[in-house]
Amino acid sequence: MRKSLSVPLLLLLLFVQSTMLLQAAPPVYLLPQEPTWEITSPVANARLRGTIEIRGSAYLGGNFWFYKVEYAPLSVPEAWVVVIYAEREVREGLLGTWDTATVPDGTYNLRLTVVYPDGNYEQTPLRQVVVVNAEPTVTPTPTETPTPTPTVVLITPTVVVVQPTVVRFTPTPSLVATRTSLPEVPSSITLPDMGIVFNSVLFGALVAGALFAFLIIVNLIKRLI
């Protein structure tokens, strides 16, 4: 019958194995970051009012004591006043705040000083800013959007004149048959003049044809309308 390993022995084997793995792994070294000291905000010649944030870096890679931010009026460049003091390192973050309402309006120099434990220090170049708390806030004038001029399109109507088609009807004259020979009539009977009869018949035919043509024209005009 096989016997299982005891719990203490199993834990001991696991500890030895993990120790060997840690010794076999290559050591990890963190590269030291370069020391840096700078003010990134406010920018040069910025116009300040109220409480503003001063941002930047104050980092010496651990070899650090404290940092301070100072201001001095441009009219008295050596009268430096400490506005921010801290004993912690900052990388690309908030260094502190400055209530500009506590100083008169005017132009000021800002500087950051980072101090080593032995008292030596690093310092940023002077940064000029302007405090304008007494000036009224300028409201930007909205830009007027020009009103577009409407384009007027004139549509010329097209007039179509429909000329009715007039059908002229020319009546065909009726021919009156004439006898080649007339029967003898008594001398007492007077025959009518044949020329007058022919003219009467022809006139009647012309009147009938003109009336028929007029009716046709009137019917065509009604259909067109």
Residue pairs with C-beta under 8 A, 6 or more apart in sequence:
5 13
32 61
33 59
33 61
33 91
34 61
35 59
35 60
35 61
35 63
35 122
36 57
36 59
36 91
37 56
37 57
37 58
37 59
37 60
37 67
37 112
37 114
37 122
37 123
37 124
38 56
38 57
38 112
38 124
39 54
39 55
39 56
39 69
39 95
39 110
39 111
39 112
39 124
39 127
40 55
40 56
40 57
40 92
41 53
41 54
41 55
41 56
42 48
42 52
42 54
42 110
42 127
42 129
44 127
44 128
44 129
45 128
45 129
45 130
46 129
46 130
47 129
47 130
47 132
48 100
48 129
48 130
48 131
48 132
49 100
49 101
49 131
49 132
49 133
49 135
49 137
50 99
50 100
50 101
50 133
51 97
51 98
51 99
51 100
51 101
52 97
52 98
52 100
53 94
53 96
53 97
54 69
54 83
54 84
54 94
54 95
54 96
54 97
54 98
54 110
55 92
55 93
55 94
55 95
56 90
56 92
56 95
56 112
56 124
57 90
57 91
57 92
57 93
58 67
58 86
58 89
58 90
58 95
58 112
58 114
59 89
59 90
59 91
59 114
60 89
60 114
60 116
60 122
62 89
63 116
63 117
64 89
64 114
64 115
64 116
64 117
65 87
65 115
65 116
65 117
65 119
66 85
66 86
66 87
66 115
67 84
67 85
67 86
67 89
67 90
67 95
67 112
67 113
67 114
67 115
68 82
68 84
68 85
68 86
68 112
68 113
68 115
69 82
69 83
69 84
69 95
69 96
69 98
69 110
69 111
69 112
69 113
70 80
70 81
70 82
70 83
70 110
70 111
70 113
71 80
71 81
71 83
71 98
71 103
71 108
71 109
71 110
72 78
72 79
72 80
72 81
72 108
72 109
73 79
73 103
73 106
73 107
73 108
74 106
74 107
74 108
74 109
74 128
75 106
77 109
80 111
83 96
83 98
84 95
84 96
84 97
84 98
86 95
86 96
95 112
100 131
100 133
101 133
103 131
104 131
105 130
105 131
105 132
105 133
105 134
105 135
106 130
106 131
107 128
107 129
107 130
107 131
108 128
108 129
108 130
108 131
109 126
109 127
109 128
110 126
110 127
110 128
110 129
111 123
111 124
111 125
111 126
111 127
112 123
112 124
113 121
113 122
113 123
113 124
114 121
114 122
114 123
115 121
162 224
164 220
164 221
164 224
165 220
166 217
166 220
167 213
167 216
167 217
167 220
168 213
169 209
169 212
169 213
169 216
170 209
171 205
171 206
171 208
171 209
171 210
171 212
171 213
173 202
173 205
173 206
174 201
174 202
174 205
176 197
176 198
176 201
178 194
185 191
